[in-house]
C-alpha cells in the first residue's frame, strides 16, 4: 500500500510540474536600436573611456527598455556570454586553490614547513603558480591515479 | 639588508604585492579593451 501511494504521489508530481514555457524575451532589442540607449549614449561624457564601451555595447549587446545592456539567458546563441565568465571564474578559483595546495604540499617535504607559511618561499611559490595553470589536467590525472582522494581505509567510520 | 629581504617575503606583504600586480594587470586590460564585458568577448571592439 505504501508503495502504491508513493507511486501515485510520484505520478502526481510528475504530471503537475510542467516545464515553464521557454519563450524568448521579446522586449530586448539590439542596443543600437534602443531609443533609451541612444539617449544614454548622447548624454554620456565625450571621452575615449565612455565612447568605446558604448560603441561596443551598441554593436553586440541587447538592451531592455531601460536602455541598459542585459545579460540574456534564454537563447543558446548567447550562451557564451554567460559560460565564458563562469568558465574564467572557475578556472581562476581552481588556479588559486591548486597553487596553494601544491605550495603547502611542497613545503611539507622541506625542513621547516611552518616557517614557509609565514615567509613565502618565492621561487617555490612561482613554481606552484605555474603548476596551477594546468590544474584541470592535473586534477584529472590525480583523480585517476588515486592521489586526489583519500583511501577508503583512511576514512574513520564510527562504530555502529 | 637580508632581514629586510626576508621581511618583504612575509605572507601579508606578498599577498599585498600580488594584489597590486593583479589589479594593475586588470586595469591595463580595461585601458586597452574598453567595453570588454559579457557579450563582447572575442568580438571586435570598435
N, CA and C atoms of all chains as a GROMACS GRO file, in nm:
protein
  618
    1UNK      N    1   0.082  -0.121   0.000
    1UNK     CA    2   0.000   0.000   0.000
    1UNK      C    3   0.086   0.127   0.000
    2UNK      N    4   0.189   0.120   0.088
    2UNK     CA    5   0.280   0.235   0.096
    2UNK      C    6   0.342   0.265  -0.040
    3UNK      N    7   0.383   0.155  -0.106
    3UNK     CA    8   0.447   0.171  -0.236
    3UNK      C    9   0.352   0.230  -0.339
    4UNK      N   10   0.226   0.185  -0.328
    4UNK     CA   11   0.126   0.233  -0.422
    4UNK      C   12   0.107   0.384  -0.404
    5UNK      N   13   0.100   0.427  -0.277
    5UNK     CA   14   0.085   0.570  -0.251
    5UNK      C   15   0.204   0.648  -0.306
    6UNK      N   16   0.323   0.591  -0.283
    6UNK     CA   17   0.444   0.658  -0.332
    6UNK      C   18   0.437   0.672  -0.484
    7UNK      N   19   0.391   0.565  -0.550
    7UNK     CA   20   0.383   0.567  -0.696
    7UNK      C   21   0.283   0.673  -0.742
    8UNK      N   22   0.166   0.677  -0.673
    8UNK     CA   23   0.064   0.775  -0.710
    8UNK      C   24   0.117   0.916  -0.690
    9UNK      N   25   0.186   0.936  -0.578
    9UNK     CA   26   0.242   1.068  -0.549
    9UNK      C   27   0.343   1.108  -0.657
   10UNK      N   28   0.427   1.010  -0.692
   10UNK     CA   29   0.528   1.037  -0.796
   10UNK      C   30   0.460   1.080  -0.926
   11UNK      N   31   0.355   1.004  -0.963
   11UNK     CA   32   0.286   1.036  -1.089
   11UNK      C   33   0.225   1.176  -1.082
   12UNK      N   34   0.163   1.206  -0.964
   12UNK     CA   35   0.102   1.338  -0.948
   12UNK      C   36   0.204   1.448  -0.967
   13UNK      N   37   0.318   1.432  -0.897
   13UNK     CA   38   0.421   1.537  -0.903
   13UNK      C   39   0.475   1.547  -1.045
   14UNK      N   40   0.493   1.427  -1.106
   14UNK     CA   41   0.548   1.421  -1.241
   14UNK      C   42   0.464   1.503  -1.339
   15UNK      N   43   0.333   1.479  -1.332
   15UNK     CA   44   0.249   1.540  -1.434
   15UNK      C   45   0.201   1.680  -1.397
   16UNK      N   46   0.210   1.717  -1.269
   16UNK     CA   47   0.162   1.850  -1.233
   16UNK      C   48   0.272   1.955  -1.252
   17UNK      N   49   0.399   1.910  -1.256
   17UNK     CA   50   0.506   2.006  -1.280
   17UNK      C   51   0.529   2.016  -1.430
   18UNK      N   52   0.485   2.126  -1.484
   18UNK     CA   53   0.500   2.146  -1.627
   18UNK      C   54   0.619   2.239  -1.646
   19UNK      N   55   0.712   2.200  -1.734
   19UNK     CA   56   0.825   2.292  -1.755
   19UNK      C   57   0.777   2.426  -1.806
   20UNK      N   58   0.835   2.532  -1.750
   20UNK     CA   59   0.794   2.667  -1.789
   20UNK      C   60   0.820   2.687  -1.937
   21UNK      N   61   0.726   2.755  -2.001
   21UNK     CA   62   0.742   2.780  -2.144
   21UNK      C   63   0.866   2.865  -2.165
   22UNK      N   64   0.952   2.820  -2.256
   22UNK     CA   65   1.077   2.893  -2.274
   22UNK      C   66   1.067   2.987  -2.393
   23UNK      N   67   0.992   3.094  -2.375
   23UNK     CA   68   0.979   3.191  -2.482
   23UNK      C   69   1.092   3.291  -2.470
   24UNK      N   70   1.134   3.343  -2.581
   24UNK     CA   71   1.241   3.442  -2.576
   24UNK      C   72   1.184   3.575  -2.528
   25UNK      N   73   1.266   3.645  -2.453
   25UNK     CA   74   1.226   3.775  -2.402
   25UNK      C   75   1.226   3.873  -2.519
   26UNK      N   76   1.104   3.908  -2.565
   26UNK     CA   77   1.094   3.985  -2.688
   26UNK      C   78   1.116   4.135  -2.665
   27UNK      N   79   1.120   4.175  -2.536
   27UNK     CA   80   1.134   4.319  -2.511
   27UNK      C   81   1.278   4.366  -2.531
   28UNK      N   82   1.370   4.269  -2.549
   28UNK     CA   83   1.510   4.308  -2.569
   28UNK      C   84   1.537   4.336  -2.716
   29UNK      N   85   1.600   4.447  -2.742
   29UNK     CA   86   1.635   4.482  -2.880
   29UNK      C   87   1.785   4.510  -2.884
   30UNK      N   88   1.846   4.500  -3.004
   30UNK     CA   89   1.986   4.540  -3.012
   30UNK      C   90   2.001   4.683  -2.961
   31UNK      N   91   2.107   4.705  -2.883
   31UNK     CA   92   2.122   4.836  -2.818
   31UNK      C   93   2.121   4.951  -2.918
   32UNK      N   94   2.174   4.925  -3.040
   32UNK     CA   95   2.179   5.035  -3.137
   32UNK      C   96   2.039   5.081  -3.178
   33UNK      N   97   1.938   4.994  -3.155
   33UNK     CA   98   1.802   5.032  -3.194
   33UNK      C   99   1.718   5.079  -3.076
   34UNK      N  100   1.778   5.082  -2.959
   34UNK     CA  101   1.702   5.120  -2.840
   34UNK      C  102   1.711   5.271  -2.817
   35UNK      N  103   1.596   5.342  -2.819
   35UNK     CA  104   1.600   5.489  -2.801
   35UNK      C  105   1.659   5.528  -2.666
   36UNK      N  106   1.624   5.452  -2.560
   36UNK     CA  107   1.677   5.486  -2.428
   36UNK      C  108   1.827   5.474  -2.425
   37UNK      N  109   1.878   5.372  -2.496
   37UNK     CA  110   2.024   5.354  -2.500
   37UNK      C  111   2.090   5.469  -2.575
   38UNK      N  112   2.028   5.507  -2.688
   38UNK     CA  113   2.082   5.620  -2.766
   38UNK      C  114   2.090   5.746  -2.680
   39UNK      N  115   1.982   5.764  -2.599
   39UNK     CA  116   1.977   5.881  -2.510
   39UNK      C  117   2.094   5.880  -2.413
   40UNK      N  118   2.116   5.760  -2.353
   40UNK     CA  119   2.228   5.746  -2.257
   40UNK      C  120   2.361   5.773  -2.326
   41UNK      N  121   2.373   5.722  -2.448
   41UNK     CA  122   2.498   5.737  -2.521
   41UNK      C  123   2.526   5.885  -2.548
   42UNK      N  124   2.418   5.960  -2.584
   42UNK     CA  125   2.436   6.102  -2.616
   42UNK      C  126   2.471   6.182  -2.492
   43UNK      N  127   2.409   6.147  -2.378
   43UNK     CA  128   2.429   6.229  -2.258
   43UNK      C  129   2.553   6.190  -2.179
   44UNK      N  130   2.627   6.088  -2.229
   44UNK     CA  131   2.747   6.048  -2.154
   44UNK      C  132   2.862   6.144  -2.186
   45UNK      N  133   2.959   6.156  -2.096
   45UNK     CA  134   3.074   6.244  -2.123
   45UNK      C  135   3.145   6.200  -2.251
   46UNK      N  136   3.195   6.296  -2.325
   46UNK     CA  137   3.258   6.264  -2.453
   46UNK      C  138   3.406   6.234  -2.431
   47UNK      N  139   3.436   6.108  -2.400
   47UNK     CA  140   3.577   6.070  -2.386
   47UNK      C  141   3.593   5.925  -2.429
   48UNK      N  142   3.717   5.891  -2.455
   48UNK     CA  143   3.751   5.758  -2.506
   48UNK      C  144   3.689   5.648  -2.419
   49UNK      N  145   3.698   5.666  -2.284
   49UNK     CA  146   3.656   5.558  -2.195
   49UNK      C  147   3.506   5.550  -2.178
   50UNK      N  148   3.430   5.647  -2.233
   50UNK     CA  149   3.284   5.632  -2.236
   50UNK      C  150   3.239   5.592  -2.376
   51UNK      N  151   3.301   5.655  -2.478
   51UNK     CA  152   3.257   5.629  -2.616
   51UNK      C  153   3.280   5.484  -2.657
   52UNK      N  154   3.402   5.432  -2.626
   52UNK     CA  155   3.435   5.298  -2.674
   52UNK      C  156   3.341   5.191  -2.618
   53UNK      N  157   3.318   5.189  -2.485
   53UNK     CA  158   3.225   5.088  -2.434
   53UNK      C  159   3.087   5.103  -2.496
   54UNK      N  160   3.037   5.228  -2.509
   54UNK     CA  161   2.904   5.247  -2.566
   54UNK      C  162   2.899   5.194  -2.709
   55UNK      N  163   3.007   5.217  -2.786
   55UNK     CA  164   3.008   5.166  -2.924
   55UNK      C  165   3.007   5.013  -2.924
   56UNK      N  166   3.084   4.955  -2.831
   56UNK     CA  167   3.088   4.808  -2.825
   56UNK      C  168   2.950   4.752  -2.787
   57UNK      N  169   2.885   4.814  -2.689
   57UNK     CA  170   2.753   4.764  -2.647
   57UNK      C  171   2.652   4.780  -2.760
   58UNK      N  172   2.662   4.894  -2.833
   58UNK     CA  173   2.569   4.919  -2.941
   58UNK      C  174   2.580   4.809  -3.046
   59UNK      N  175   2.702   4.761  -3.068
   59UNK     CA  176   2.721   4.659  -3.172
   59UNK      C  177   2.679   4.520  -3.128
   60UNK      N  178   2.707   4.485  -3.004
   60UNK     CA  179   2.696   4.344  -2.966
   60UNK      C  180   2.587   4.312  -2.864
   61UNK      N  181   2.541   4.411  -2.789
   61UNK     CA  182   2.455   4.378  -2.675
   61UNK      C  183   2.308   4.398  -2.706
   62UNK      N  184   2.224   4.333  -2.624
   62UNK     CA  185   2.081   4.353  -2.632
   62UNK      C  186   2.038   4.441  -2.515
   63UNK      N  187   1.956   4.542  -2.545
   63UNK     CA  188   1.916   4.636  -2.440
   63UNK      C  189   1.770   4.618  -2.406
   64UNK      N  190   1.736   4.647  -2.280
   64UNK     CA  191   1.597   4.646  -2.237
   64UNK      C  192   1.537   4.784  -2.253
   65UNK      N  193   1.415   4.801  -2.195
   65UNK     CA  194   1.350   4.931  -2.210
   65UNK      C  195   1.424   5.040  -2.133
   66UNK      N  196   1.505   4.999  -2.035
   66UNK     CA  197   1.580   5.098  -1.958
   66UNK      C  198   1.703   5.148  -2.034
   67UNK      N  199   1.729   5.092  -2.150
   67UNK     CA  200   1.843   5.139  -2.229
   67UNK      C  201   1.975   5.088  -2.180
   68UNK      N  202   1.973   4.984  -2.096
   68UNK     CA  203   2.099   4.925  -2.047
   68UNK      C  204   2.116   4.785  -2.104
   69UNK      N  205   2.240   4.745  -2.133
   69UNK     CA  206   2.263   4.610  -2.183
   69UNK      C  207   2.218   4.506  -2.080
   70UNK      N  208   2.156   4.401  -2.127
   70UNK     CA  209   2.109   4.295  -2.036
   70UNK      C  210   2.180   4.165  -2.066
   71UNK      N  211   2.198   4.088  -1.959
   71UNK     CA  212   2.254   3.954  -1.974
   71UNK      C  213   2.141   3.862  -2.015
   72UNK      N  214   2.155   3.794  -2.129
   72UNK     CA  215   2.045   3.716  -2.184
   72UNK      C  216   2.067   3.569  -2.152
   73UNK      N  217   1.966   3.508  -2.092
   73UNK     CA  218   1.981   3.367  -2.053
   73UNK      C  219   1.886   3.275  -2.129
   74UNK      N  220   1.805   3.331  -2.221
   74UNK     CA  221   1.701   3.247  -2.278
   74UNK      C  222   1.727   3.206  -2.422
   75UNK      N  223   1.850   3.218  -2.470
   75UNK     CA  224   1.876   3.170  -2.607
   75UNK      C  225   2.017   3.115  -2.614
   76UNK      N  226   2.029   3.013  -2.696
   76UNK     CA  227   2.156   2.941  -2.700
   76UNK      C  228   2.268   3.018  -2.768
   77UNK      N  229   2.232   3.100  -2.867
   77UNK     CA  230   2.337   3.167  -2.942
   77UNK      C  231   2.408   3.271  -2.856
   78UNK      N  232   2.353   3.300  -2.736
   78UNK     CA  233   2.419   3.395  -2.647
   78UNK      C  234   2.473   3.324  -2.523
   79UNK      N  235   2.480   3.191  -2.530
   79UNK     CA  236   2.523   3.114  -2.413
   79UNK      C  237   2.666   3.150  -2.373
   80UNK      N  238   2.747   3.185  -2.472
   80UNK     CA  239   2.886   3.219  -2.444
   80UNK      C  240   2.900   3.337  -2.350
   81UNK      N  241   2.803   3.431  -2.357
   81UNK     CA  242   2.808   3.548  -2.270
   81UNK      C  243   2.811   3.508  -2.123
   82UNK      N  244   2.745   3.396  -2.092
   82UNK     CA  245   2.739   3.352  -1.953
   82UNK      C  246   2.845   3.246  -1.925
   83UNK      N  247   2.862   3.155  -2.022
   83UNK     CA  248   2.953   3.043  -1.997
   83UNK      C  249   3.099   3.088  -1.987
   84UNK      N  250   3.134   3.188  -2.068
   84UNK     CA  251   3.273   3.235  -2.064
   84UNK      C  252   3.311   3.292  -1.927
   85UNK      N  253   3.231   3.387  -1.873
   85UNK     CA  254   3.267   3.436  -1.740
   85UNK      C  255   3.265   3.326  -1.635
   86UNK      N  256   3.168   3.234  -1.645
   86UNK     CA  257   3.164   3.124  -1.548
   86UNK      C  258   3.290   3.040  -1.560
   87UNK      N  259   3.328   3.011  -1.685
   87UNK     CA  260   3.447   2.930  -1.708
   87UNK      C  261   3.572   2.999  -1.655
   88UNK      N  262   3.583   3.130  -1.681
   88UNK     CA  263   3.700   3.205  -1.634
   88UNK      C  264   3.703   3.203  -1.481
   89UNK      N  265   3.585   3.223  -1.420
   89UNK     CA  266   3.579   3.225  -1.273
   89UNK      C  267   3.625   3.090  -1.216
   90UNK      N  268   3.570   2.982  -1.271
   90UNK     CA  269   3.605   2.850  -1.218
   90UNK      C  270   3.754   2.821  -1.238
   91UNK      N  271   3.805   2.861  -1.354
   91UNK     CA  272   3.947   2.836  -1.381
   91UNK      C  273   4.034   2.911  -1.282
   92UNK      N  274   4.001   3.040  -1.259
   92UNK     CA  275   4.083   3.121  -1.168
   92UNK      C  276   4.070   3.069  -1.024
   93UNK      N  277   3.947   3.031  -0.984
   93UNK     CA  278   3.928   2.977  -0.850
   93UNK      C  279   4.011   2.850  -0.832
   94UNK      N  280   4.008   2.764  -0.935
   94UNK     CA  281   4.086   2.640  -0.930
   94UNK      C  282   4.236   2.667  -0.928
   95UNK      N  283   4.276   2.770  -1.006
   95UNK     CA  284   4.418   2.807  -1.010
   95UNK      C  285   4.466   2.848  -0.872
   96UNK      N  286   4.387   2.933  -0.805
   96UNK     CA  287   4.425   2.980  -0.671
   96UNK      C  288   4.432   2.860  -0.575
   97UNK      N  289   4.330   2.775  -0.581
   97UNK     CA  290   4.327   2.660  -0.490
   97UNK      C  291   4.441   2.564  -0.515
   98UNK      N  292   4.464   2.533  -0.642
   98UNK     CA  293   4.567   2.434  -0.676
   98UNK      C  294   4.706   2.487  -0.642
   99UNK      N  295   4.726   2.620  -0.665
   99UNK     CA  296   4.854   2.682  -0.632
   99UNK      C  297   4.883   2.668  -0.483
  100UNK      N  298   4.784   2.705  -0.400
  100UNK     CA  299   4.803   2.696  -0.255
  100UNK      C  300   4.828   2.553  -0.211
  101UNK      N  301   4.752   2.461  -0.268
  101UNK     CA  302   4.765   2.320  -0.231
  101UNK      C  303   4.904   2.268  -0.265
  102UNK      N  304   4.949   2.296  -0.389
  102UNK     CA  305   5.078   2.239  -0.427
  102UNK      C  306   5.191   2.307  -0.349
  103UNK      N  307   5.174   2.438  -0.313
  103UNK     CA  308   5.276   2.504  -0.232
  103UNK      C  309   5.284   2.439  -0.095
  104UNK      N  310   5.168   2.418  -0.030
  104UNK     CA  311   5.170   2.359   0.104
  104UNK      C  312   5.226   2.218   0.100
  105UNK      N  313   5.188   2.141  -0.002
  105UNK     CA  314   5.238   2.003  -0.012
  105UNK      C  315   5.388   2.001  -0.033
  106UNK      N  316   5.438   2.100  -0.112
  106UNK     CA  317   5.582   2.104  -0.138
  106UNK      C  318   5.658   2.144  -0.011
  107UNK      N  319   5.602   2.240   0.067
  107UNK     CA  320   5.673   2.284   0.188
  107UNK      C  321   5.676   2.173   0.293
  108UNK      N  322   5.573   2.087   0.293
  108UNK     CA  323   5.569   1.979   0.392
  108UNK      C  324   5.688   1.885   0.378
  109UNK      N  325   5.742   1.878   0.256
  109UNK     CA  326   5.856   1.788   0.235
  109UNK      C  327   5.986   1.850   0.287
  110UNK      N  328   5.989   1.984   0.302
  110UNK     CA  329   6.111   2.052   0.346
  110UNK      C  330   6.129   2.046   0.496
  111UNK      N  331   6.237   2.112   0.545
  111UNK     CA  332   6.267   2.106   0.688
  111UNK      C  333   6.176   2.190   0.777
  112UNK      N  334   6.131   2.309   0.733
  112UNK     CA  335   6.051   2.394   0.823
  112UNK      C  336   5.925   2.444   0.753
  113UNK      N  337   5.824   2.355   0.745
  113UNK     CA  338   5.702   2.391   0.673
  113UNK      C  339   5.629   2.511   0.736
  114UNK      N  340   5.632   2.522   0.872
  114UNK     CA  341   5.558   2.632   0.936
  114UNK      C  342   5.617   2.766   0.896
  115UNK      N  343   5.751   2.770   0.895
  115UNK     CA  344   5.818   2.896   0.862
  115UNK      C  345   5.785   2.939   0.719
  116UNK      N  346   5.769   2.839   0.630
  116UNK     CA  347   5.743   2.875   0.490
  116UNK      C  348   5.599   2.921   0.469
  117UNK      N  349   5.515   2.902   0.572
  117UNK     CA  350   5.380   2.960   0.562
  117UNK      C  351   5.383   3.106   0.600
  118UNK      N  352   5.478   3.146   0.684
  118UNK     CA  353   5.486   3.285   0.728
  118UNK      C  354   5.573   3.366   0.632
  119UNK      N  355   5.688   3.311   0.597
  119UNK     CA  356   5.774   3.377   0.498
  119UNK      C  357   5.768   3.294   0.371
  120UNK      N  358   5.707   3.355   0.269
  120UNK     CA  359   5.681   3.280   0.146
  120UNK      C  360   5.812   3.253   0.073
  121UNK      N  361   5.832   3.129   0.034
  121UNK     CA  362   5.946   3.091  -0.049
  121UNK      C  363   5.910   3.124  -0.194
  122UNK      N  364   5.957   3.242  -0.238
  122UNK     CA  365   5.907   3.294  -0.367
  122UNK      C  366   5.932   3.203  -0.487
  123UNK      N  367   6.054   3.146  -0.503
  123UNK     CA  368   6.073   3.057  -0.618
  123UNK      C  369   5.977   2.939  -0.616
  124UNK      N  370   5.957   2.882  -0.496
  124UNK     CA  371   5.865   2.769  -0.484
  124UNK      C  372   5.721   2.813  -0.514
  125UNK      N  373   5.686   2.934  -0.467
  125UNK     CA  374   5.551   2.985  -0.491
  125UNK      C  375   5.526   3.004  -0.640
  126UNK      N  376   5.627   3.060  -0.709
  126UNK     CA  377   5.610   3.081  -0.852
  126UNK      C  378   5.598   2.948  -0.927
  127UNK      N  379   5.677   2.851  -0.882
  127UNK     CA  380   5.666   2.716  -0.941
  127UNK      C  381   5.524   2.662  -0.922
  128UNK      N  382   5.469   2.685  -0.800
  128UNK     CA  383   5.334   2.636  -0.772
  128UNK      C  384   5.231   2.703  -0.862
  129UNK      N  385   5.252   2.835  -0.885
  129UNK     CA  386   5.158   2.905  -0.973
  129UNK      C  387   5.162   2.843  -1.113
  130UNK      N  388   5.284   2.820  -1.162
  130UNK     CA  389   5.298   2.763  -1.297
  130UNK      C  390   5.231   2.626  -1.304
  131UNK      N  391   5.250   2.548  -1.197
  131UNK     CA  392   5.186   2.417  -1.190
  131UNK      C  393   5.033   2.434  -1.191
  132UNK      N  394   4.988   2.535  -1.114
  132UNK     CA  395   4.843   2.559  -1.100
  132UNK      C  396   4.777   2.595  -1.231
  133UNK      N  397   4.855   2.652  -1.325
  133UNK     CA  398   4.795   2.691  -1.453
  133UNK      C  399   4.736   2.571  -1.525
  134UNK      N  400   4.793   2.452  -1.502
  134UNK     CA  401   4.743   2.334  -1.573
  134UNK      C  402   4.652   2.250  -1.482
  135UNK      N  403   4.588   2.315  -1.383
  135UNK     CA  404   4.518   2.237  -1.281
  135UNK      C  405   4.409   2.144  -1.333
  136UNK      N  406   4.334   2.180  -1.439
  136UNK     CA  407   4.230   2.083  -1.479
  136UNK      C  408   4.291   1.948  -1.518
  137UNK      N  409   4.402   1.955  -1.594
  137UNK     CA  410   4.467   1.830  -1.636
  137UNK      C  411   4.525   1.756  -1.516
  138UNK      N  412   4.590   1.832  -1.425
  138UNK     CA  413   4.649   1.769  -1.307
  138UNK      C  414   4.542   1.703  -1.220
  139UNK      N  415   4.426   1.772  -1.208
  139UNK     CA  416   4.320   1.718  -1.123
  139UNK      C  417   4.271   1.584  -1.179
  140UNK      N  418   4.251   1.579  -1.311
  140UNK     CA  419   4.206   1.454  -1.373
  140UNK      C  420   4.309   1.344  -1.353
  141UNK      N  421   4.436   1.383  -1.374
  141UNK     CA  422   4.544   1.286  -1.361
  141UNK      C  423   4.551   1.230  -1.219
  142UNK      N  424   4.541   1.321  -1.118
  142UNK     CA  425   4.548   1.275  -0.979
  142UNK      C  426   4.426   1.194  -0.940
  143UNK      N  427   4.310   1.230  -0.999
  143UNK     CA  428   4.189   1.153  -0.968
  143UNK      C  429   4.202   1.011  -1.019
  144UNK      N  430   4.259   0.999  -1.141
  144UNK     CA  431   4.273   0.866  -1.199
  144UNK      C  432   4.376   0.783  -1.125
  145UNK      N  433   4.485   0.851  -1.078
  145UNK     CA  434   4.588   0.775  -1.008
  145UNK      C  435   4.553   0.753  -0.862
  146UNK      N  436   4.443   0.813  -0.814
  146UNK     CA  437   4.400   0.792  -0.676
  146UNK      C  438   4.470   0.881  -0.576
  147UNK      N  439   4.549   0.980  -0.624
  147UNK     CA  440   4.622   1.068  -0.533
  147UNK      C  441   4.533   1.179  -0.479
  148UNK      N  442   4.432   1.213  -0.555
  148UNK     CA  443   4.347   1.327  -0.518
  148UNK      C  444   4.258   1.295  -0.399
  149UNK      N  445   4.213   1.171  -0.390
  149UNK     CA  446   4.118   1.135  -0.284
  149UNK      C  447   4.187   1.046  -0.181
  150UNK      N  448   4.133   1.048  -0.059
  150UNK     CA  449   4.188   0.964   0.047
  150UNK      C  450   4.145   0.820   0.025
  151UNK      N  451   4.230   0.727   0.073
  151UNK     CA  452   4.196   0.585   0.056
  151UNK      C  453   4.081   0.548   0.150
  152UNK      N  454   4.008   0.448   0.109
  152UNK     CA  455   3.891   0.404   0.188
  152UNK      C  456   3.930   0.376   0.334
  153UNK      N  457   4.046   0.313   0.352
  153UNK     CA  458   4.088   0.275   0.486
  153UNK      C  459   4.126   0.392   0.574
  154UNK      N  460   4.157   0.509   0.510
  154UNK     CA  461   4.197   0.626   0.589
  154UNK      C  462   4.079   0.702   0.646
  155UNK      N  463   3.960   0.670   0.599
  155UNK     CA  464   3.841   0.743   0.645
  155UNK      C  465   3.788   0.675   0.771
  156UNK      N  466   3.788   0.743   0.885
  156UNK     CA  467   3.736   0.678   1.006
  156UNK      C  468   3.585   0.662   0.999
  157UNK      N  469   3.539   0.548   1.041
  157UNK     CA  470   3.395   0.521   1.043
  157UNK      C  471   3.356   0.494   1.188
  158UNK      N  472   3.256   0.566   1.237
  158UNK     CA  473   3.216   0.547   1.376
  158UNK      C  474   3.152   0.409   1.392
  159UNK      N  475   3.179   0.342   1.507
  159UNK     CA  476   3.125   0.206   1.524
  159UNK      C  477   2.974   0.208   1.528
  160UNK      N  478   2.915   0.106   1.466
  160UNK     CA  479   2.768   0.102   1.463
  160UNK      C  480   2.718  -0.012   1.547
  161UNK      N  481   7.026   4.410   0.558
  161UNK     CA  482   6.964   4.401   0.425
  161UNK      C  483   6.892   4.268   0.406
  162UNK      N  484   6.957   4.159   0.451
  162UNK     CA  485   6.892   4.028   0.431
  162UNK      C  486   6.766   4.015   0.517
  163UNK      N  487   6.764   4.089   0.633
  163UNK     CA  488   6.644   4.085   0.715
  163UNK      C  489   6.530   4.157   0.645
  164UNK      N  490   6.568   4.270   0.579
  164UNK     CA  491   6.467   4.345   0.505
  164UNK      C  492   6.411   4.260   0.391
  165UNK      N  493   6.499   4.187   0.322
  165UNK     CA  494   6.452   4.099   0.214
  165UNK      C  495   6.358   3.992   0.267
  166UNK      N  496   6.393   3.939   0.384
  166UNK     CA  497   6.308   3.836   0.442
  166UNK      C  498   6.173   3.894   0.481
  167UNK      N  499   6.178   4.020   0.533
  167UNK     CA  500   6.054   4.088   0.571
  167UNK      C  501   5.964   4.104   0.449
  168UNK      N  502   6.025   4.134   0.334
  168UNK     CA  503   5.946   4.152   0.212
  168UNK      C  504   5.876   4.023   0.171
  169UNK      N  505   5.930   3.908   0.210
  169UNK     CA  506   5.866   3.783   0.170
  169UNK      C  507   5.763   3.735   0.273
  170UNK      N  508   5.733   3.816   0.375
  170UNK     CA  509   5.632   3.772   0.472
  170UNK      C  510   5.495   3.769   0.405
  171UNK      N  511   5.413   3.676   0.450
  171UNK     CA  512   5.289   3.645   0.378
  171UNK      C  513   5.199   3.767   0.353
  172UNK      N  514   5.176   3.856   0.452
  172UNK     CA  515   5.087   3.970   0.423
  172UNK      C  516   5.143   4.060   0.314
  173UNK      N  517   5.275   4.078   0.314
  173UNK     CA  518   5.334   4.165   0.212
  173UNK      C  519   5.326   4.101   0.074
  174UNK      N  520   5.357   3.972   0.067
  174UNK     CA  521   5.349   3.904  -0.063
  174UNK      C  522   5.206   3.910  -0.115
  175UNK      N  523   5.108   3.892  -0.024
  175UNK     CA  524   4.968   3.899  -0.067
  175UNK      C  525   4.937   4.037  -0.122
  176UNK      N  526   4.986   4.144  -0.053
  176UNK     CA  527   4.960   4.280  -0.100
  176UNK      C  528   5.023   4.303  -0.237
  177UNK      N  529   5.149   4.263  -0.252
  177UNK     CA  530   5.215   4.280  -0.382
  177UNK      C  531   5.140   4.206  -0.491
  178UNK      N  532   5.098   4.083  -0.460
  178UNK     CA  533   5.026   4.004  -0.561
  178UNK      C  534   4.897   4.076  -0.602
  179UNK      N  535   4.826   4.129  -0.503
  179UNK     CA  536   4.701   4.201  -0.534
  179UNK      C  537   4.730   4.321  -0.624
  180UNK      N  538   4.837   4.394  -0.592
  180UNK     CA  539   4.871   4.513  -0.672
  180UNK      C  540   4.902   4.471  -0.815
  181UNK      N  541   4.976   4.360  -0.831
  181UNK     CA  542   5.011   4.313  -0.965
  181UNK      C  543   4.884   4.276  -1.043
  182UNK      N  544   4.794   4.200  -0.976
  182UNK     CA  545   4.670   4.158  -1.044
  182UNK      C  546   4.585   4.279  -1.081
  183UNK      N  547   4.577   4.376  -0.988
  183UNK     CA  548   4.496   4.496  -1.014
  183UNK      C  549   4.553   4.573  -1.132
  184UNK      N  550   4.685   4.587  -1.136
  184UNK     CA  551   4.749   4.658  -1.247
  184UNK      C  552   4.718   4.589  -1.379
  185UNK      N  553   4.728   4.456  -1.377
  185UNK     CA  554   4.700   4.376  -1.497
  185UNK      C  555   4.557   4.401  -1.545
  186UNK      N  556   4.461   4.398  -1.450
  186UNK     CA  557   4.320   4.416  -1.489
  186UNK      C  558   4.296   4.557  -1.540
  187UNK      N  559   4.359   4.657  -1.474
  187UNK     CA  560   4.341   4.795  -1.519
  187UNK      C  561   4.397   4.811  -1.661
  188UNK      N  562   4.512   4.748  -1.688
  188UNK     CA  563   4.570   4.758  -1.823
  188UNK      C  564   4.478   4.696  -1.926
  189UNK      N  565   4.415   4.582  -1.890
  189UNK     CA  566   4.321   4.519  -1.984
  189UNK      C  567   4.206   4.615  -2.014
  190UNK      N  568   4.151   4.678  -1.908
  190UNK     CA  569   4.039   4.769  -1.928
  190UNK      C  570   4.080   4.891  -2.011
  191UNK      N  571   4.205   4.937  -1.990
  191UNK     CA  572   4.251   5.054  -2.066
  191UNK      C  573   4.265   5.020  -2.213
  192UNK      N  574   4.313   4.900  -2.242
  192UNK     CA  575   4.338   4.864  -2.381
  192UNK      C  576   4.214   4.813  -2.452
  193UNK      N  577   4.123   4.751  -2.377
  193UNK     CA  578   4.000   4.700  -2.438
  193UNK      C  579   3.879   4.757  -2.364
  194UNK      N  580   3.849   4.885  -2.380
  194UNK     CA  581   3.734   4.940  -2.310
  194UNK      C  582   3.606   4.875  -2.361
  195UNK      N  583   3.514   4.852  -2.273
  195UNK     CA  584   3.388   4.791  -2.313
  195UNK      C  585   3.392   4.641  -2.315
  196UNK      N  586   3.502   4.584  -2.265
  196UNK     CA  587   3.510   4.438  -2.263
  196UNK      C  588   3.429   4.385  -2.145
  197UNK      N  589   3.322   4.319  -2.173
  197UNK     CA  590   3.243   4.258  -2.067
  197UNK      C  591   3.158   4.150  -2.131
  198UNK      N  592   3.064   4.092  -2.056
  198UNK     CA  593   2.983   3.986  -2.114
  198UNK      C  594   2.923   4.032  -2.246
  199UNK      N  595   2.924   3.945  -2.342
  199UNK     CA  596   2.865   3.981  -2.470
  199UNK      C  597   2.963   4.044  -2.567
  200UNK      N  598   3.077   4.092  -2.518
  200UNK     CA  599   3.171   4.150  -2.612
  200UNK      C  600   3.304   4.074  -2.614
  201UNK      N  601   3.311   3.962  -2.544
  201UNK     CA  602   3.433   3.884  -2.552
  201UNK      C  603   3.455   3.836  -2.695
  202UNK      N  604   3.578   3.837  -2.738
  202UNK     CA  605   3.616   3.784  -2.869
  202UNK      C  606   3.539   3.850  -2.983
  203UNK      N  607   3.487   3.968  -2.959
  203UNK     CA  608   3.422   4.040  -3.068
  203UNK      C  609   3.498   4.170  -3.084
  204UNK      N  610   3.515   4.214  -3.208
  204UNK     CA  611   3.596   4.334  -3.227
  204UNK      C  612   3.530   4.453  -3.159
  205UNK      N  613   3.603   4.518  -3.070
  205UNK     CA  614   3.553   4.640  -3.009
  205UNK      C  615   3.591   4.753  -3.103
  206UNK      N  616   3.494   4.837  -3.140
  206UNK     CA  617   3.525   4.941  -3.241
  206UNK      C  618   3.632   5.037  -3.192
   0.00000   0.00000   0.00000
